[in-house]
């Protein structure tokens, strides 16, 4: 899991992992690999760059913490790392 400000900036995200909470409006940015994410595949196949949505919940320890984002105008809920999110 990435927790230092230097690491976050290196990965082109300004999101602080402690700032991601249920109800937060976000936009997805550059997606990274999903290796190590032990999540139901239905949440991995719907991951998209550039979508907006609302953080619904999180799951700790699945190859790093994973946040579930309900995509706007869709029934899809994608699983994302905090480094793939920006506050909207």
C-alpha positions as CSV (number, residue, x, y, z in Angstrom):
1,X,0.0,0.0,0.0
2,X,1.2,3.5,-0.8
3,X,1.1,6.0,2.1
4,X,3.7,8.6,1.6
5,X,3.1,11.9,-0.2
6,X,6.2,11.3,-2.4
7,X,4.8,8.0,-3.6
8,X,1.4,9.5,-4.3
9,X,2.9,12.3,-6.4
10,X,5.2,9.8,-8.3
11,X,2.0,7.9,-9.3
12,X,0.3,11.1,-10.6
13,X,-2.4,11.2,-8.0
14,X,-3.0,13.8,-5.4
15,X,-5.4,11.7,-3.4
16,X,-4.4,10.9,0.2
17,X,-5.4,7.4,1.1
18,X,-6.8,8.6,4.4
19,X,-9.1,11.0,2.5
20,X,-11.0,8.4,0.6
21,X,-14.3,7.8,2.5
22,X,-17.8,6.5,1.6
23,X,-19.8,9.2,-0.1
24,X,-16.8,11.0,-1.6
25,X,-17.3,12.1,-5.2
26,X,-14.3,11.0,-7.4
27,X,-13.1,10.7,-10.9
28,X,-11.0,7.8,-12.0
29,X,-7.6,8.5,-13.6
30,X,-4.8,6.4,-15.0
31,X,-5.6,2.7,-14.2
32,X,-2.9,0.5,-12.9
33,X,-2.6,-3.3,-12.8
34,X,-5.1,-5.5,-10.9
35,X,-2.6,-8.2,-10.0
36,X,-3.1,-9.1,-6.4
37,X,-6.6,-7.6,-6.1
38,X,-8.6,-10.5,-4.6
39,X,-11.9,-9.1,-5.6
40,X,-14.9,-10.5,-7.4
41,X,-14.2,-10.2,-11.1
42,X,-17.4,-8.3,-11.7
43,X,-15.9,-5.3,-10.0
44,X,-12.7,-5.6,-12.0
45,X,-14.1,-6.0,-15.5
46,X,-16.0,-2.7,-15.2
47,X,-13.0,-0.5,-14.2
48,X,-12.8,2.5,-16.5
49,X,-10.5,5.6,-16.8
50,X,-12.2,9.0,-16.7
51,X,-15.5,8.1,-15.1
52,X,-17.0,9.9,-12.2
53,X,-18.8,8.3,-9.3
54,X,-19.3,7.9,-5.6
55,X,-17.2,5.8,-3.2
56,X,-19.5,3.3,-1.6
57,X,-17.2,1.2,0.6
58,X,-13.7,-0.2,0.9
59,X,-12.0,-3.6,1.5
60,X,-8.7,-3.6,3.4
61,X,-5.8,-5.9,2.6
62,X,-6.7,-7.2,-0.9
63,X,-3.3,-6.6,-2.4
64,X,-3.7,-3.2,-0.8
65,X,-6.8,-1.4,0.2
66,X,-9.5,-1.4,-2.5
67,X,-12.3,1.2,-2.8
68,X,-15.6,0.4,-4.5
69,X,-16.9,3.2,-6.7
70,X,-20.5,3.4,-8.0
71,X,-20.1,4.8,-11.6
72,X,-22.5,7.7,-12.4
73,X,-25.4,6.8,-14.7
74,X,-24.7,3.1,-14.3
75,X,-25.3,0.1,-12.2
76,X,-21.6,-0.7,-12.3
77,X,-19.4,-0.7,-9.2
78,X,-15.7,-0.8,-10.0
79,X,-12.9,-1.7,-7.6
80,X,-10.0,0.9,-7.5
81,X,-6.8,1.7,-5.6
82,X,-6.7,5.2,-4.1
83,X,-3.9,6.1,-6.6
84,X,-6.4,5.7,-9.4
85,X,-8.8,8.3,-7.9
86,X,-9.0,12.1,-7.8
87,X,-11.5,14.1,-5.8
88,X,-14.2,15.5,-8.1
